[in-house]
Amino acid sequence: MARDPCLSQFKKKLQQQDLSQVTIRGYLDDLNYFLRWLKTLYGRSVELKKINSADLRAYRQELVTIKRQKATSVNRRIQSLKRFFNWAAQIKLIRKDPATELRFVRLKAATQPLSLTKAEVHALLRVAGQSSHGLAKRNYALLQLILQAGLRIGEVVKLQYRDVSINKRSGSVYISYGKGFKEREVPLNATARRALNNYLVTREKLTPKSSLFLTKQGSCPVIRTLQLAIFSMTRRAKINRIRVSAHTLRHTFANNYLKANPGNLVELAALLGHESLNTTAIYTKASKEDLAHGVERSEINIYDD
């Protein structure tokens, strides 16, 4: 099956559905992971039409009990299989979809996404301001834009100079290529405006279509470039409590917005570009830290020798 042209056909189908390259690569990686497991199980490659529901249930069990993967990871792999086999059945590559009754793993009760503390934000910003290769103002503006406006890293990469409006007492950033191709306008507070202004005055020959952020070589960045920049700053800031990514900065914005504006879930959903309030509601859940502190404060937290 690994050499079967059906995988190439499936990739073309995903591309026709306007999915991002990252999403498409994720589906294909999950399928290849399954194929490697299947070949190990049988000692040989297995034809697509010979894969049955028992194989898929065994694979699910392997991921949960042997590999001990997180429920979210298992469910992502299951979703990839479901999408692939559903497509294969629709175009008659197989007679019956073996993934129809393959169940997802039940997720544990959701907790608030992890975010940075005030001290960690200070440490990260301090490191950004000390960046070499002339990137200090860029890195500082990059962090502040995500921390103060909650943008996705994919949205930041696509920003152009014309998308940002900065005045003395107000400002905003226009997202024209948000998730699901949805547009939105996000206000910029004084901190974000100042950081962006300080960076933009260092830029030469700015035109409306100029990329808002550039690499140290002066070219338009890709997502990976900015992700690595954030990772590098996190390491230099010695933040080890949690794994920090661009999305962690987005979570930090969301958690702090709700702390400052309790109950404003609809407004937060609009700022984040969420289609459903159910997605935004995760920020109203108790955090792991809140749960741990609650247990510590228990009146029967007594160790009696």
N, C-alpha and C positions, 0 to 999 in steps of 0.2 A: 504493500500500500504506500510505503514511503516514496516509491518511484512512480506511483500512479499519477497520471495527468489530472486526476480529479482534484488534487490539492491546488494545482495551478488554476483550474477552473473556479474553485471556491474562492481563491484570492481575487480573481477578476470580478466575481460576483460582489465581494465585499467592497472593492474599489468603486463599483458602479453605484453603491449605496452611499457614497460620499463620506465614508468613515475615514478618520484620520489614519495616518501611516502607523502611529503608535498603537491604535486599536487593532488594526489589521495584523500588525506584527505580533500583538498579544494573542490573537486567535490562533495564528499559525504556530507560535511557540507552544501554546497549550496542546495543540494537536500533535505536534512532534514529540512532546513529552509523553503523551499517551501512547504513541506509536513505539517509542523506545521501551516503554514498560511492557507493551504487548509482545514485542519481539523477545524480550527477556523471559517473559512468562512461557512462551511456546518454543523458544529457541530458534525461531524463524519469523520471517515477515508473514503477515496474515492478510489475505485478500479482504477488501472492503465488504463484499457481500457475505463473508463468513463471520463477521463480527456480530455477536449477539448480545442480548440484554444481560446475560450472566457475566459476560466479559466486563461490561460496564459497571455492574454492581461490584464485581471483584476489584475493579480499579478504584472505585469510590471508597471501598473498605480499606484498600492499601493506603490511600492518601490520608485517611482519618486515623487508622490504628497503627500502621507501620511508619509511614512518613511523618505522622503527627503534624500535618499542615493545619494552619488556621482555617476556620470555617469559611472565612471570606475567600481565601485562596482556593479551597476545594470547590466552592460554589462557582468561582470564576472558571475553573477548568471544566466543571460540569456544563456550565452555560455554553462554553465553546463547543463541547461535544454535541449538545442539543442543537445548536445552530447548524453545525456541519451536517449531522445526520438528517435533520429536517430538510435541509437543502438537497442532500443526496437522494432522499426519497421523492422529493417533488419533481426532480428531473429524471427519475426512474433509474438512477445508478444502482439503487438497492430496492428490493421489493417491499420491505417493511422497515420503518424507523425503529431501531433497537433502543433509542434514548427516550422514547415517549414516556415511559414510566420510571425513568431514572430520577430519584428524588434529590432535592438539594439538602444540604446539612442545615439543621436548625441553628440559627445564630443565637449567641448569648445576649442577654439584655444589653442594649446599647449604652455606652457612656459618652460623655462629652469628648470631642476630639482633643488631642493633646495640643497645647499651645505654649508659647514662651512666657516666662515670668518677666516682670518689669526689669529685674536685674539682668536677665539674659538678653533682653532687648537692648539695654544700655551697652552691654559687653559687645554685642554684635555690631551695633552702630559705631562704637568706638573703633573696632577693628576695620570696619568699612572705610572710615575716615582716614585710616592709616595705610590704605592700599597703595601699592607701588604701580609703576608703569603708567602713571597719570590717570589711574582709574578710581581714585579716592572719591571724587565728586559723583562719578557715574554710579559706583557701588552704593554710596550713601543714598542717592536719589532712588535707585532701584529698590533697596530695602524699604525706604520710607513709602514709596508708592504702593507696595503690596501691603505693608503694615497699616497704612492709613486709609487705603481704599479697598483692600481685599480682592485684588484682581488675581485671576489665574495666570500662571506663568506663560501659557500659550497666548493669552490675550496681550500680555506685556510685550512679547516678542513682535507682535504685529502692529503695535502702536506707531503712528507717524506723528510728526510735529503738529500737523493740522488737527490731530485728535485731542490736543490738550489746550485748554483755555485757562489762562492764569491772569487774574486781575489783583488789585491791591487787597480787596476784602472778600474775594470769592474766586472760585475756579472749579473746573470739572474736567473729566476725561471721558471721551466718547468711545465706547466699545462697539465697533461695527462688525466684528467677527467673533462674537461670544459663542459659547457652547450651544449647539443646535441652531447656529446662524442667527441668534437673537441679538438685537441691538439694545443698548442701555447707556445711560449717562450717569456717571458716579461723581458726586461732589468731592472736591479736594479741600481738605482743611488747611490751616495756616502752615502746619509742619510740612505737609506734602508739597505745597506751593513753594515754600522757601527752598526745600531740597532740590526740586526740579529747576527752579530759577537759577540757583547756584551752579547747577550742572550745565544748563543750556547756554549760559553766557560763555562757557568755555568752548562751545561748538562753533565751527566756522562754516560759512556757506549753507546755512540752514534754509531749506525750501519747505513748502507745505507737505511734500511727500517724503521728506527725509525721515529715516528711521529714528524713533525717539532715542533709542539706546544703540550704541555701537560697540564693537569689539575693540581691543587695544590696537588691532591692525586697521581700524577705521571702517570695517565692513558691517553689514547687517548681521545681527546675531541669530543663531538658531536656539531652540529651547535648551538643548544640551549645554550650550555655552553658558547661559545664565544660571542653569541648575548647578553646574560645576563651580561657578563663581560663588554662589550662595553656600555650597558645601565647603568650599575652601575657607570662606569667612567664618563659618560655624566652627570649623576645626581650629582656626587660629584664635577664636574667642573661647575655646576650651569648654564648649557646651556639650556635656556628656549625658545629662539627665535623660534626654529624649533624642531620637533621631530627627534631625531638622532638615526640612526640604522647603521649597517654595510654597508648597501647600500648607506647611506648618505656619508660615507667616500669614497666610489667608485665614487659617483657623484662629490665629492670635487676634487678628482684626475682628473676626466675628464674635469670639468670646468676650472681648473687651467692649464691643459695641453694645452687646446685650447687658453687660454689667452697668454700663453708663446709661442705657435706655431700656430698663426692664419691661418686658412684654411687647416690645416693638418688633415682633417677628415678621410681620408683613413688610415693614420697611427694610429689615435686614435681607429678606428674600429678594427684594427688588435690587438692593445694592450688590448682592452676590450673583445675581442673574439666575436664581433658582426658579424653575417652572412650578415646582410643587412646594407647599409649606412643609410637607412631610420631610423633605430633604433638609430644610433649614431647622426644623424642630430638634435635630440632634444636638444643637447648641444649648437647648434648655435642659438636657439631661445632666445628672450629677457627674462630676468628673471623678476620676480614680482618686485624686487627692482629697476631694470632698468626702468620699466614702471612707477613705483611710482615716481622716481626721475624726469623722463621726464615730468610728469604732474605737479610736483612742480615747474619746471623751466619755465613753460608756461608764456609768457608775459602778459597774462590776468589773472594771479593768483592774483587778486586784490579784497579786501573786502572793499567796500566804504560805510562808515556809512553816 
